[in-house]
């Protein structure tokens, strides 16, 4: 064990040096887990440093992302780059950011918002089970984050799916940021919780290398049908006496004079020591950043839509996704136990091996999807739109991690009717619109929905598809073209006085308003903005030039801030146009479809009134 002790000292040394050089960071949180991870890397971790996306690599997720200097040091000691590179920690432009992001090639996901890593690891472990891959997934957890609900959503999921290739490492160092953690060193509390969710658990002294080695050996050979957790009693700052197990050292680097004292206490350290990582048995590269393009989804011609029949876009989503799954085996569907409402059940029936039931745990569902996409899968994640507000942080972190997620929300807006306001997503466009690089689709009919589904599958990044609960008429034919950033002009003439822009259910209200105004000799242009982000600026600006007045009205089943109206305002900000926003401005209530549209003042009669008012 002497060699392991020396390597652990080397790891501690560079965690301390790098954070002092950075002038910030969390060295004490790194030191508590240094012995655990040293044994893992030196004896058990299988990894090809030249190919981080090798499907046969073991996976390591630092759910306690503030211990990032430890992650960076481990790979440096493994030979991925010189130790001296760690001196750029937290510098602008460095790959060694304050918390892991994909700029660091060996990070499996962006972490740092606590509580998310076990879900991501569970997603990876489930893929390994389904694809018969031999790798293990290790997730380093801090005891502070074990107060997060998502951890227990993930633990429940892992136990249910019998993920015995998932190994959680709980670093129980007793101290949080501002005080002791919820249970301190009462380890039986953690044993009870993890075993209740179906884990095999072992309790060890996380600084006793013999015990650590024994635990990892048991974990690596686990075939009980249960996920494994190593509950390690550790001390923050272990190895440096004047910071070990002391309050008020969280997130504080050592000053240079204190660093000298700490290094002297560590003694002579050999910087030439290396971890000799075990090599994977095969090399098969996953390409999550081009998952769709590597096996592109092609246009589907399997559905014919009758002009005399109404269809719900949510149902068309499910049907089309099932067909897309025929041609691309990387497509997975995840649902939060509403599959008969989102209609992802069509995918379940067609491809049961690639459907993942996540039950009512939306935060975990998004995290699992992040794990899937890292291994080259294309996850479509569906639930009621309103319930994705529970997972906004997970979606935000997925974006930071450049994740390839397709998020599908049904039951959006007041048009859902009798279910009432708790089920009405009216913030979703603002939430997804705020994410850099995101795409937002809100189709009004079946043809649009079916046509944009291959676009969604083939796009790398976060895409949000907003589907409707009510059935709607067919607006388009199979010859119509749709694109990311596109829109369709549904009504136009040389007599148009202004333009009405709508999306989803309000497209039909706008068309009703068009017919009523036409009877009165007033002609308006109607634009279906099926892609809200990126907005079709060219069509909007052209419509302004071709109509009598530089006036545009936006109509949306969404709250007035952050939705379609604001995207249009932004697109036309340099034109001097007047944009009148029609949107939901107050909390709605249970009622019929039409009652709710009327009460929200976004129905056809209110559009007619708005047009007339602006023409006075």
Secondary structure, DSSP 8 states (H G I E B T S, - for coil): -HHHHHHHHHHHHHHHHHHHHHT-S-HHHHHHTHHHHHHIIIII-B--TT-TTBTTS-EEEESSGGGHHHHHHHHHHTTSS-GGGGGGTT-TT-SS-SS--TTSTT-SS---STT-HHHHHHHHHHHHHHHT----EEEEEESGGGGSHHHHHHHHHHHHTT-TTEEEEEEE-SB-SSSB-SSTT-HHHHHHHHHHTT-EEEEEETT-HHHHHHHHHHHHT--SSS-EEEEEE--TTTT-TTTTT-TT-TT----HHHHHHHHHHH----TT-----B--S---B--GGGHHHHT-----------TTS-EEHHHHHHHHHHHHHHH-TTEEEEESS-HHHH-THHHHHH-GGGEEE--S-HHHHHHHHHHHHHTT-EEEEEEEGGGGGGGHHHHHHHHHTT--EEEEEESBSGGG-TT-GGG-B-SHHHHHHTSTT-EEE--SSHHHHHHHHHHHHHS-S-EEEE--SSEE-----TT----TT--EEEE--TT--EEEEE-THHHHHHHHHHHHHHHTT--EEEEE--EEES--HHHHHHHHHHSSSSEEEEEEEEESSSSHHHHHHHHTTTTT-EEEEEEE-S---S--HHHHHHHTT-SHHHHHHHHHHHH-
